[in-house]
């Protein structure tokens, strides 16, 4: 009877303990921060940031090779289109966020050099009355200023990605007008109204708080400055969409395992594309950050899209 009499008390304590454990779990959840997604997993924002850092730390050395393999080299064309859309002139100050391995930065330097060389050739043609020596001296003086005070700052949160980018720059001979900064897209280490153009290529979907990154982009751009985002998006053609899904989920993770020895990271990258906002939703988010004249251009039926906006 005594034992039987204790049963309700034990049940009450158990019930209280369960409630207490649930309460503690809720408190821990609040302490860890709001929930978000990592691919198809539900995680806290802190966990997502850590997991994404680990992904790019893991894939950094094979990042460029995998880009070529996954897209059959088409990513190079997409980046060229982005650069032609930007159409930078000598003197442009560019911030390339999440640009660790330097693909956009190197294209920017090449584009500005070509524009500067065309300017120089036009200048020489307008000085037909100069002697050969004067033309030669003018050319020699100007060719050392081929960037025309242009600069590109590559900002990335991942040390390994920046390390790979610096090594590529050294190997390819890029040094003038190029700098590398460790920084978070959600809290950029730059002054207000500093840059003419802000680019982020295949990086914004890996940002935990896209709204904060867009606000920071707006803050660091000069009045009249331009925001450009190149990112995987949502395919409009139903047949192509099915084929794209098949390729993404069945082929890309296998390539990741074979080439980079990392199935999980590329499984996440595929999943992250599917969780990324569609074109119109991202356009609205860019407008909410304060940008005007926002539009986008679909490439390859929306496999990727370039979003553009201005700080006016």
C-alpha positions in Angstrom: 0.0 0.0 0.0 2.8 2.4 0.9 4.5 1.7 -2.5 1.2 2.2 -4.2 0.7 5.4 -2.4 4.0 6.8 -3.7 3.1 6.2 -7.3 1.1 9.4 -7.8 4.0 11.4 -6.2 6.5 9.7 -8.5 4.3 10.4 -11.5 4.0 14.1 -10.4 7.8 14.4 -10.1 8.3 12.7 -13.4 5.8 15.1 -15.0 7.5 18.1 -13.5 10.9 16.7 -14.5 9.7 16.3 -18.1 8.3 19.8 -18.1 11.6 21.1 -16.6 13.6 19.4 -19.3 11.4 20.8 -22.0 11.8 24.3 -20.5 15.6 23.9 -20.4 15.5 22.7 -24.0 13.6 25.7 -25.0 16.0 28.0 -23.2 19.0 26.4 -24.9 17.2 26.8 -28.2 16.7 30.5 -27.6 20.3 30.9 -26.5 21.5 29.2 -29.8 19.5 31.6 -31.9 16.6 31.4 -34.3 16.2 28.4 -36.5 17.1 28.4 -40.2 18.1 25.8 -42.8 21.4 24.1 -43.9 20.4 22.5 -47.1 17.3 20.5 -46.2 18.3 20.3 -42.5 16.8 22.6 -39.8 19.6 24.2 -37.7 20.2 27.3 -35.6 21.8 30.3 -37.3 25.0 29.7 -35.3 25.1 26.1 -36.4 24.5 27.1 -40.0 27.4 29.6 -40.0 29.7 27.0 -38.6 28.7 24.3 -41.0 29.0 26.6 -44.1 32.5 27.7 -42.9 33.4 24.0 -42.7 32.1 23.3 -46.2 34.2 26.0 -47.8 37.2 25.2 -45.7 36.9 21.6 -47.0 36.4 22.4 -50.7 38.7 25.5 -51.0 41.6 23.7 -52.8 39.3 22.0 -55.3 36.7 24.8 -55.6 37.7 26.0 -59.0 38.1 22.5 -60.5 34.7 21.5 -59.1 33.1 24.6 -60.6 34.4 23.6 -64.0 33.3 20.0 -63.6 29.8 20.8 -62.2 28.9 23.4 -64.8 31.0 21.9 -67.7 32.9 25.2 -67.7 29.7 27.3 -68.3 30.3 29.3 -65.0 33.1 31.1 -66.9 30.6 32.4 -69.4 28.2 33.5 -66.7 30.9 35.4 -65.0 32.0 37.0 -68.2 28.3 38.1 -68.8 28.3 39.6 -65.3 31.5 41.6 -66.1 30.0 42.9 -69.3 26.9 43.9 -67.5 29.0 45.8 -65.0 31.1 47.4 -67.8 33.6 49.0 -65.4 35.7 51.9 -66.5 39.2 52.9 -65.3 38.9 54.4 -61.8 36.1 52.0 -60.7 36.4 50.8 -57.0 34.9 47.3 -56.8 34.0 45.3 -53.7 33.7 41.6 -54.5 32.1 39.8 -51.5 32.5 36.0 -51.1 35.0 36.2 -53.9 37.7 34.1 -52.2 39.3 32.4 -55.2 39.4 35.6 -57.2 37.5 34.7 -60.4 35.5 38.0 -60.5 38.5 40.1 -59.3 40.7 38.8 -62.1 38.1 39.4 -64.7 37.6 42.9 -63.4 41.3 43.7 -63.7 41.4 42.2 -67.2 38.3 44.2 -68.3 39.6 47.5 -66.9 43.1 46.9 -68.5 41.5 46.4 -71.9 39.4 49.5 -71.5 42.4 51.5 -70.5 44.4 50.2 -73.4 41.7 51.3 -75.8 41.7 54.7 -74.2 45.5 54.9 -74.7 45.3 53.9 -78.3 42.7 56.6 -79.0 44.9 59.1 -77.2 47.9 58.2 -79.4 45.8 58.4 -82.6 44.8 62.0 -81.6 48.5 63.0 -81.3 49.6 62.3 -84.9 51.9 65.3 -84.9 54.0 64.0 -82.0 57.5 62.7 -82.7 58.1 58.9 -82.4 60.1 59.5 -79.2 57.3 61.6 -77.7 54.7 58.9 -78.6 57.0 56.2 -77.1 57.5 58.1 -73.9 53.8 58.8 -73.5 53.0 55.2 -74.1 55.6 53.9 -71.6 54.3 56.4 -69.0 50.7 55.4 -69.4 51.0 51.7 -69.8 52.1 51.5 -66.1 48.8 53.0 -65.2 46.6 50.5 -67.1 44.1 50.2 -64.2 43.7 54.0 -64.1 43.3 54.0 -60.3 40.8 51.1 -60.4 40.9 48.8 -57.4 39.1 45.6 -56.4 38.8 44.4 -52.9 38.0 40.7 -52.4 36.2 40.1 -49.1 35.6 36.6 -47.9 34.7 35.1 -44.5 36.8 32.0 -45.1 40.6 32.0 -44.6 41.2 29.0 -46.8 39.3 30.5 -49.7 41.3 33.7 -49.5 44.5 31.7 -49.2 43.7 29.9 -52.5 42.8 33.2 -54.1 46.1 34.8 -53.1 48.0 31.9 -54.5 46.2 32.1 -57.8 46.8 35.8 -58.0 50.6 35.3 -57.4 50.7 32.5 -60.0 48.8 34.5 -62.6 50.7 37.7 -62.0 47.9 39.8 -60.5 49.0 42.3 -57.8 48.3 45.9 -58.9 44.9 47.2 -57.7 44.1 44.1 -55.8 43.6 43.5 -52.1 42.2 40.7 -49.9 40.2 41.2 -46.7 38.8 38.7 -44.2 35.3 39.8 -43.5 31.6 38.8 -43.0 29.0 39.9 -45.6 26.6 40.5 -42.8 28.9 43.0 -41.1 31.4 44.4 -43.6 34.6 46.0 -42.3 34.3 49.0 -44.5 33.2 52.6 -44.2 29.9 53.9 -45.6 29.7 55.2 -49.2 33.0 53.7 -50.2 32.6 51.5 -53.3 31.3 52.1 -56.9 30.2 48.5 -57.4 29.4 45.6 -55.1 29.4 42.1 -56.6 28.6 38.7 -55.0 28.8 35.7 -57.3 27.6 32.3 -56.1 27.9 33.5 -52.5 24.7 35.1 -51.3 22.8 31.8 -50.8 25.5 30.8 -48.3 24.8 33.9 -46.2 22.7 33.1 -43.2 21.0 36.5 -43.0 20.5 37.6 -46.6 18.6 40.7 -45.4 21.6 41.9 -43.4 24.0 41.3 -46.3 21.9 43.4 -48.6 21.7 46.2 -46.1 25.5 46.1 -45.8 25.8 46.2 -49.5 23.7 49.3 -49.6 25.6 50.9 -46.8 29.1 50.5 -48.3 28.1 51.6 -51.9 28.5 55.3 -52.9 25.3 57.1 -54.0 24.9 56.0 -57.6 26.7 52.8 -56.8 25.6 49.4 -58.3 24.8 46.1 -56.7 25.2 43.0 -58.8 24.5 39.4 -57.7 25.2 36.3 -59.8 23.5 33.2 -58.3 21.9 29.9 -59.0 18.2 30.3 -59.2 15.0 28.6 -60.3 14.5 27.0 -63.7 11.4 28.1 -65.6 11.2 25.3 -68.1 9.5 22.2 -66.5 11.3 19.6 -68.6 14.7 21.3 -68.1 13.9 21.6 -64.3 13.4 17.8 -64.0 16.7 17.1 -65.9 18.5 19.7 -63.8 17.2 18.1 -60.6 18.4 14.7 -61.8 21.8 16.0 -62.7 22.1 18.0 -59.5 21.2 15.3 -57.0 22.6 12.2 -58.8 25.7 13.6 -60.5 27.1 16.6 -58.6 27.6 14.8 -55.2 29.4 12.0 -57.0 31.7 14.5 -58.7 32.3 16.0 -55.3 33.4 12.7 -53.9 35.5 11.7 -56.9 37.3 15.1 -57.4 37.3 16.7 -53.9 36.7 13.6 -51.7 33.7 15.4 -50.2 30.2 14.1 -51.0 28.4 15.9 -48.1 29.6 19.4 -49.0 28.4 19.1 -52.6 25.1 17.6 -51.4 24.6 20.7 -49.3 25.5 23.0 -52.2 22.8 21.3 -54.3 20.2 21.5 -51.5 21.1 25.1 -50.8 20.2 26.0 -54.4 16.7 24.5 -54.0 16.2 26.5 -50.7 17.3 29.8 -52.2 14.6 32.4 -52.9 13.2 32.5 -56.5 14.0 35.4 -58.7 11.0 37.6 -57.9 11.4 37.1 -54.1 15.1 38.0 -54.2 14.3 41.1 -56.3 11.8 42.1 -53.5 14.4 41.6 -50.8 16.9 43.8 -52.7 14.3 46.5 -53.0 13.5 46.2 -49.3 17.2 47.0 -48.6 16.8 50.3 -50.3 18.0 49.6 -53.9 16.1 51.2 -56.8 15.8 50.2 -60.5 16.1 46.5 -59.5 15.9 43.9 -62.2 17.2 40.5 -63.1 18.4 38.6 -66.1 17.9 34.8 -66.4 20.7 32.8 -67.9 20.1 29.3 -69.3 16.4 29.3 -68.5 17.0 30.5 -64.9 19.7 28.0 -63.9 21.4 31.2 -62.8 20.2 34.8 -62.6 22.0 38.2 -62.4 20.2 40.7 -60.1 21.0 44.3 -60.4 20.1 47.4 -58.3 21.3 50.9 -57.7 21.8 53.1 -54.7 20.2 56.3 -55.8 
